[in-house]
Each structure stands twice: as C-alpha cells, then as structure tokens.
Amino acid sequence: MAVNSAATITADQAPDFSLPGTDGKTYSFADVAGENGTVIAFICNHCPYVLAIVDRMTADAQTLRDAGIGFAAICANDSSTHPADSFDNMAKFARDNVFSFPYLHDETQETARAYDAACTPEFYGFDGAGRLIYHGRLDEGRTEPVPDGIKRELVAAMLDPNGNQGTAAIPAMGCSIKWKT
C-alpha cells in the first residue's frame, strides 16, 4: 500500500544514530556527514518504488558526494515479517546495486521514529550545520519508467539550498515502513 511522507520533519536538527552498515562498520550521523551537507534516505530491498529509483538514487548520491554532501541509506523494516529486508539481504542489495555509500540497518526502528519516516523511499537533506533543508522524494518518478530530463528534486535542493525548493518539497510516496508490533 502506497503512503505519503509527512510534510516536514519534526526536528530542525538531524537526529543522531549509531547503526551497523552492510560493510561491517558502525556509523553515526557525523560519520556520514559531508562538509556541505548530508542526505539520509530511508529505503528497503523489496519496495517497487525503491526498485524503480535505485539506479537514479545511486547516481544522484555520487553527484552529491562529489559536491561534498554525505549520503547514507537506512532500512528500518521489520525483517521478521519481511525477510527480503534482512541484514544479509541488505548487504546483497548494496552489492548488487553498487552502493558507494553506507547502507545501514535500523533494527530497533528508533532512528526511523526519530526522523518521523513514513515510507520507502524517503529523503532528508541537511545543510553543513545539520539543519533540515529538504524532505521529500528523490524526483518526479514513481514505479514506471521516467522520461528524459526528469526534475532531480533532491539534487537541486541540496546543490542550491537557498533556491526555491526548501523543506516544502513534494512529499515522498512509497511503501510504508514495516513497523514492529
């Protein structure tokens, strides 16, 4: 079932975390932060919305990293009810999609709750001081093939934080996070 994200994050400052990555390291917000900003993406391995954007997300993450903007993805889904999102499957998904950024596991779902995340994929962009400047979707795409010249909303907002994008971005739409009961 598709859901939309909230219009804005409930905190002005990026919530910190300490999460294991598929590369065997543990990461905090400071570990993934870039000099010019940071993007935290909530994704999972099985969502058709994520599968439709994963190539564009990986390319956009590299564009942002080249501009000094850190990038990390977090999976918070309950893998006991959705085994496709297990930590082992996350590692395979990161390898198969050649992630150049940390893919983190939020087993307790505390980080997803701190960010008020609702769906996958959902993106939070912070400036170099850790203040929210973007919350929403990657781009105009959904689950169908996208036309050439699609507006890269996340990249535009992160590369021009004083532009007209800001935190009033179009809410993300995707699969709901699979919360533990």
Phi, psi and chi 1 to 4 in degrees:
 res  aa     phi    psi   chi1   chi2   chi3   chi4
   1 MET       -  128.5  174.0 -157.6 -113.5      -
   2 ALA   -78.9  139.6      -      -      -      -
   3 VAL  -132.8  158.7  -61.8      -      -      -
   4 ASN  -103.3  150.3  -73.7  -30.9      -      -
   5 SER   -76.2  166.4   64.6      -      -      -
   6 ALA   -67.4  162.1      -      -      -      -
   7 ALA   -68.1  -36.1      -      -      -      -
   8 THR  -146.3  162.0   59.6      -      -      -
   9 ILE   -73.6  153.6 -167.1  171.6      -      -
  10 THR   -84.0  -14.4   56.0      -      -      -
  11 ALA  -114.4  142.8      -      -      -      -
  12 ASP   -79.0  -28.0  -69.3  -29.0      -      -
  13 GLN  -102.9  145.6 -159.9   70.0   22.7      -
  14 ALA   -62.4  123.3      -      -      -      -
  15 PRO   -63.8  138.0  -23.1   34.7      -      -
  16 ASP   -82.0  166.0 -159.8    8.0      -      -
  17 PHE  -157.3  167.9   49.5   79.8      -      -
  18 SER  -141.6  101.5  178.4      -      -      -
  19 LEU  -129.8  143.7  -62.4  172.5      -      -
  20 PRO   -74.2  140.1   27.5  -32.5      -      -
  21 GLY  -100.6  160.9      -      -      -      -
  22 THR   -68.0  -10.6   57.2      -      -      -
  23 ASP   -91.5    4.8   61.1    1.2      -      -
  24 GLY    91.0   -4.5      -      -      -      -
  25 LYS   -97.9  161.7  -60.5  175.8 -174.7  174.1
  26 THR  -108.3  136.8  -60.9      -      -      -
  27 TYR  -123.8  144.5  -67.6   88.2      -      -
  28 SER  -111.1  174.5   67.7      -      -      -
  29 PHE   -58.0  -43.7 -176.4   87.9      -      -
  30 ALA   -61.0  -33.1      -      -      -      -
  31 ASP   -67.9  -30.0  -66.2  -32.4      -      -
  32 VAL  -100.7   -9.7  -60.4      -      -      -
  33 ALA   -66.9  144.4      -      -      -      -
  34 GLY  -104.5  162.9      -      -      -      -
  35 GLU   -58.8  -36.2 -180.0 -179.4  -20.4      -
  36 ASN  -102.3    5.1  -62.3  -38.1      -      -
  37 GLY   144.2 -179.9      -      -      -      -
  38 THR  -150.5  140.7  -51.3      -      -      -
  39 VAL  -116.4  131.1  170.6      -      -      -
  40 ILE  -114.5  121.8  -58.1  -63.1      -      -
  41 ALA  -112.9  130.3      -      -      -      -
  42 PHE   -96.6  119.2  -75.1   88.2      -      -
  43 ILE  -137.3  178.8   66.4  169.2      -      -
  44 CYS  -149.9 -179.8   69.7      -      -      -
  45 ASN   -90.0  -21.9  -53.9  -28.3      -      -
  46 HIS  -111.7  -13.2   77.9  -81.5      -      -
  47 CYS   -64.4  128.9  170.6      -      -      -
  48 PRO   -62.0  -28.1   14.7  -23.1      -      -
  49 TYR   -69.4  -39.9  -67.5   88.6      -      -
  50 VAL   -67.6  -46.9  172.5      -      -      -
  51 LEU   -59.3  -32.9  -64.6  174.2      -      -
  52 ALA   -73.3  -24.8      -      -      -      -
  53 ILE  -110.4   -4.3   64.5  135.7      -      -
  54 VAL   -56.7  -40.0   69.5      -      -      -
  55 ASP   -66.3  -43.0  -68.2  -21.8      -      -
  56 ARG   -68.1  -38.1  -64.9 -169.1  -43.1  -82.2
  57 MET   -63.3  -44.1  178.5 -174.3   72.5      -
  58 THR   -62.7  -42.7  -58.4      -      -      -
  59 ALA   -65.9  -43.7      -      -      -      -
  60 ASP   -66.4  -36.2  -74.4   -5.2      -      -
  61 ALA   -60.5  -40.8      -      -      -      -
  62 GLN   -67.8  -40.5 -170.8   58.3   53.8      -
  63 THR   -57.3  -45.6  -62.8      -      -      -
  64 LEU   -68.2  -42.8  -66.4  170.7      -      -
  65 ARG   -61.6  -37.7  -70.4  167.8   47.2   99.7
  66 ASP   -63.5  -23.9  -70.7  -13.4      -      -
  67 ALA   -95.9   11.7      -      -      -      -
  68 GLY    80.7   23.6      -      -      -      -
  69 ILE  -111.6  119.8  -62.6  168.4      -      -
  70 GLY   -69.6  158.6      -      -      -      -
  71 PHE  -148.0  134.8 -165.7  100.6      -      -
  72 ALA  -146.9  149.7      -      -      -      -
  73 ALA  -116.0  146.2      -      -      -      -
  74 ILE  -128.5  133.6  -62.2  173.4      -      -
  75 CYS  -108.7  122.8  179.0      -      -      -
  76 ALA  -115.3    4.5      -      -      -      -
  77 ASN   -65.5  147.6  -82.7   -3.0      -      -
  78 ASP   -72.3  107.8 -179.4   -1.8      -      -
  79 SER   -77.1  -11.6   63.2      -      -      -
  80 SER   -71.1  -29.8   69.1      -      -      -
  81 THR   -99.9  -16.8   58.2      -      -      -
  82 HIS  -133.8   77.4  -68.8   78.3      -      -
  83 PRO   -60.1  -19.9    3.5   -7.0      -      -
  84 ALA   -62.7  -19.0      -      -      -      -
  85 ASP  -103.1   20.7  -66.8  -34.6      -      -
  86 SER   -65.9  162.0   70.8      -      -      -
  87 PHE   -59.5  -42.5 -171.5   75.8      -      -
  88 ASP   -61.0  -41.2  -71.3  -18.8      -      -
  89 ASN   -70.5  -30.4  -75.3  -30.9      -      -
  90 MET   -62.0  -45.0  -73.1  173.9   56.9      -
  91 ALA   -60.8  -42.4      -      -      -      -
  92 LYS   -64.3  -43.0 -178.5 -179.9 -178.4  -35.3
  93 PHE   -61.2  -43.0 -169.4   73.1      -      -
  94 ALA   -63.5  -42.8      -      -      -      -
  95 ARG   -66.3  -47.7  -81.2 -169.5  -48.4  -86.0
  96 ASP   -61.4  -31.4  -70.1   -9.3      -      -
  97 ASN  -102.7   10.2  -70.1  -72.2      -      -
  98 VAL    50.3   53.7 -164.7      -      -      -
  99 PHE   -65.1  130.0  -75.7    2.0      -      -
 100 SER  -101.3   15.1   63.2      -      -      -
 101 PHE  -136.7  160.8   49.9   84.8      -      -
 102 PRO   -67.1  138.4  -19.7   30.5      -      -
 103 TYR  -114.4  114.1 -171.0   20.2      -      -
 104 LEU  -109.4  148.7  -48.8  176.0      -      -
 105 HIS  -107.3  120.7 -172.4 -145.4      -      -
 106 ASP  -104.5   71.8 -178.2   14.9      -      -
 107 GLU   -61.3  -38.0 -176.1  174.7    1.8      -
 108 THR   -78.9  -15.8   66.8      -      -      -
 109 GLN    68.4   10.4  -60.1 -178.2  -38.5      -
 110 GLU   -65.1  -37.9  -70.5  174.4   14.0      -
 111 THR   -69.0  -44.6  -59.0      -      -      -
 112 ALA   -58.9  -39.3      -      -      -      -
 113 ARG   -69.0  -38.7  -69.4 -170.9 -170.0  -73.7
 114 ALA   -63.7  -34.2      -      -      -      -
 115 TYR   -85.0   -9.7  -81.4   76.1      -      -
 116 ASP    61.5   36.5 -159.3   22.5      -      -
 117 ALA   -67.7  144.0      -      -      -      -
 118 ALA  -122.2  -30.0      -      -      -      -
 119 CYS  -148.2  171.6   62.7      -      -      -
 120 THR  -124.1  130.4   61.6      -      -      -
 121 PRO   -85.3  147.0   31.3  -33.4      -      -
 122 GLU  -143.8  132.5 -174.5  171.8   -1.1      -
 123 PHE  -119.5  137.1  -62.4   86.5      -      -
 124 TYR  -122.8  121.3  -64.4   84.2      -      -
 125 GLY  -111.5  131.3      -      -      -      -
 126 PHE  -121.1  147.2  -59.6   90.3      -      -
 127 ASP   -77.2 -177.5   66.2   14.4      -      -
 128 GLY   -62.9  -18.4      -      -      -      -
 129 ALA   -95.7    3.1      -      -      -      -
 130 GLY    83.8   16.2      -      -      -      -
 131 ARG   -92.3  140.1  -68.2  179.8  -57.6 -101.4
 132 LEU   -64.5  127.8 -177.3   71.2      -      -
 133 ILE  -124.7  -11.2   58.4  172.0      -      -
 134 TYR  -153.3  138.8 -178.8   85.0      -      -
 135 HIS  -148.1  118.8  176.6 -155.1      -      -
 136 GLY   164.5 -141.0      -      -      -      -
 137 ARG   -95.5  167.5   62.9 -170.3 -169.8 -178.8
 138 LEU   -69.4  -50.1  178.9   72.0      -      -
 139 ASP  -162.2 -168.5   58.4   30.4      -      -
 140 GLU   -73.1  -10.9  -62.4  173.9  -76.2      -
 141 GLY   -70.1  157.0      -      -      -      -
 142 ARG  -125.5 -116.8  -68.9  -72.2 -174.2 -112.8
 143 THR  -105.9   -7.6   57.1      -      -      -
 144 GLU   -95.5  161.2   63.2  -79.4  -15.3      -
 145 PRO   -57.1  144.0  -23.6   32.8      -      -
 146 VAL  -101.6  148.9  -63.5      -      -      -
 147 PRO   -73.9  160.3   25.6  -31.6      -      -
 148 ASP   -60.8  148.3  -70.3  -21.8      -      -
 149 GLY    79.5   17.0      -      -      -      -
 150 ILE   -57.5  142.4 -169.6  168.9      -      -
 151 LYS   -71.6  122.3 -175.7  175.3  179.9 -172.5
 152 ARG   -91.0   79.9  -62.4  166.8   65.8 -160.2
 153 GLU   -60.7  -45.5  -65.4  160.9  -21.8      -
 154 LEU   -62.9  -49.2  172.8   66.6      -      -
 155 VAL   -60.1  -45.6  169.4      -      -      -
 156 ALA   -59.9  -44.4      -      -      -      -
 157 ALA   -66.6  -38.5      -      -      -      -
 158 MET   -76.0  -33.7  -65.8  -54.5  -64.4      -
 159 LEU   -82.4  -19.5  -65.1 -179.1      -      -
 160 ASP  -135.8   70.5 -177.0   15.0      -      -
 161 PRO   -63.7  -16.7   21.3  -29.4      -      -
 162 ASN   -94.2    4.2  -63.7  -42.4      -      -
 163 GLY   -74.6 -162.8      -      -      -      -
 164 ASN   -91.0    3.2   60.6    5.9      -      -
 165 GLN   -73.8  -65.0 -168.9   65.2   26.4      -
 166 GLY    53.2 -165.3      -      -      -      -
 167 THR   -77.5   -3.2   56.3      -      -      -
 168 ALA   -85.3   27.2      -      -      -      -
 169 ALA   -60.3  162.1      -      -      -      -
 170 ILE   -69.6  129.3  -63.4  170.4      -      -
 171 PRO   -56.4  149.1  -24.6   34.0      -      -
 172 ALA   -69.4  153.5      -      -      -      -
 173 MET  -134.1  132.0 -179.5  179.6 -167.2      -
 174 GLY  -177.1 -161.1      -      -      -      -
 175 CYS   -77.1  144.0  -64.4      -      -      -
 176 SER   -65.9  148.9   63.8      -      -      -
 177 ILE   -65.3  137.3  -69.6 -177.7      -      -
 178 LYS   -87.8   93.3  -52.1  -47.2 -178.4 -140.6
 179 TRP   -76.1  147.4  -60.9  106.6      -      -
 180 LYS   -73.5  148.4  -65.6 -179.7  179.2 -173.0
 181 THR   -90.8      -   56.1      -      -      -
